[in-house]
Amino acid sequence: MSDAARLNRLDQEFVWHPFTQQQGWSEEEPLQIERGEGVYLFDVDGNRYIDGTASLWCNVHGHRHPDLDRAAHEQLDKVAHSTMLGLSHPGATELAARLVEIAPDGLRRVFYSDSGSTAAEIAVKMAFQYHQQRGDTGRTRFIRMRDAYHGDTLGSVSVGGIDLFHATYKPLLFDTLAAEPGDVDQMEGLLSAHEGEIAAVMMEPLIQGAAGMLVHPDGYLSAVRELCDRHGALLICDEVATGFGRTGTMFAVEQEGVVPDFLCLAKGITGGYLPLAATLTTEAVYKAFLGAPAEAKTFFHGHTYTGNPVACAVALANLDVFERERTVERLQPKIALIRRWLDEVAALPGVAEVRSRGVMVGIDLGEHDPELRVGHRVTLEARKRGALVRPLGDVVVLMPPLAIGETELETLLDITARSITATLASLPATEHA
Ligand SMILES: *Cc1c(COP(=O)(O)O)cnc(C)c1O
């Protein structure tokens, strides 16, 4: 039996995959990714694929970047893990200072965790506790966007709004208010109707990734910031997906000159190497948690692997590479290339809409019978042609590593277009109505 066949048998017997209907999964041969090099991933049979979704939206400078590899190795030669509870370490300390330096002015405190979900959940808990400790005890509610996604733990699911993922858990969640993305008047209405009740407004700035790459109109973010100030609510910006260059600037909030009260970071922070997250906040929020131990104003939250030293070392190296390779500056021609390509793709028969912001791309193939799994079929077609893409329902998503070369990017775009065309042509005739 080949190694791939043996591994697949074990996988089908013992593994339960995230966001995966296992019934369909066990009917297909899973791909076993063994190694990576630059923007390519290789399976156990040695087949090469372009990593079209940056290994779920997190890879930045490619796989096996020598600087990032070296940072991990060097830290392993010192210590793999200690703890941030009651101790500190050089990597977490240096990284906090670096993050504050590159974050919008005013964000001055860094609280570490290890995933986007926890970064979001921490912001929610901090915002709530902040108001409580200032005596503004009526501020207990949160406004979130329609179709919001902030992760999979119950707190972050509570501020979520994607029914397919979240509706099942409703009895376990706290109640939130849904804002219509882009509708400033409606946001103002919510804040006015619930005057003094809103702890925070939470949003992904500029573009909602998991919602299917929903792009907000220009000016919405800054209008929400202003409304939050006027109504005494805090603003939580979840940049787990948009952060670290994805939208064409280091952070998406920069594009509207907005400083949120909380900035949630994860995915790209280690260049896609290791689990690490950070929730940044202001000195004003931080100060509300100061007091004598007996006052119990402490933020009682902390995960075992919070601020892991290897992850922090790689995150520091990642920030160095951002500077040395001018990653964000060099994105501009690639963004232009994607835009030109999207104009062509938008004209393909069967493409309902194309949406993008920087290097976050969604190609909406419109309404189809879910049984047909149109988005998934595109994935299988792309795989045959040497690229890995993962859809959100019937929205084909492209999120390559930011450091992708223009030639490789062209290949990825070409494979994607051909895979979409092949998929749409293979659908039953009734689907072409
Ligand atoms: C991916 C994502 C999360 C969750 O991050 P995990 O590391 O998967 O827990 C939260 N918010 C946004 C905007 C995301 O894209």
The ligand as an SDF file (V2000), in Angstrom:
LIG
                    3D

 15 15  0  0  0  0  0  0  0  0999 V2000
  -10.2330   33.2870   11.0690 C   0  0  0  0  0  0  0  0  0  0  0  0
  -10.9040   34.3940   11.7810 C   0  0  0  0  0  0  0  0  0  0  0  0
  -11.1490   34.3260   13.1610 C   0  0  0  0  0  0  0  0  0  0  0  0
  -10.8700   33.0870   13.9610 C   0  0  0  0  0  0  0  0  0  0  0  0
   -9.5210   32.7980   14.0270 O   0  0  0  0  0  0  0  0  0  0  0  0
   -9.0380   31.3350   14.5060 P   0  0  0  0  0  0  0  0  0  0  0  0
   -7.5670   31.4560   14.6160 O   0  0  0  0  0  0  0  0  0  0  0  0
   -9.4850   30.3940   13.4250 O   0  0  0  0  0  0  0  0  0  0  0  0
   -9.7230   31.0590   15.7940 O   0  0  0  0  0  0  0  0  0  0  0  0
  -11.6930   35.4240   13.7860 C   0  0  0  0  0  0  0  0  0  0  0  0
  -11.9910   36.5350   13.1030 N   0  0  0  0  0  0  0  0  0  0  0  0
  -11.7920   36.6310   11.7760 C   0  0  0  0  0  0  0  0  0  0  0  0
  -12.1320   37.8990   11.0960 C   0  0  0  0  0  0  0  0  0  0  0  0
  -11.2620   35.5640   11.0640 C   0  0  0  0  0  0  0  0  0  0  0  0
  -11.0910   35.6390    9.7420 O   0  0  0  0  0  0  0  0  0  0  0  0
  1  2  1  0
  2  3  1  0
  2 14  2  0
  3  4  1  0
  3 10  2  0
  4  5  1  0
  5  6  1  0
  6  7  2  0
  6  8  1  0
  6  9  1  0
 10 11  1  0
 11 12  2  0
 12 13  1  0
 12 14  1  0
 14 15  1  0
M  END
$$$$
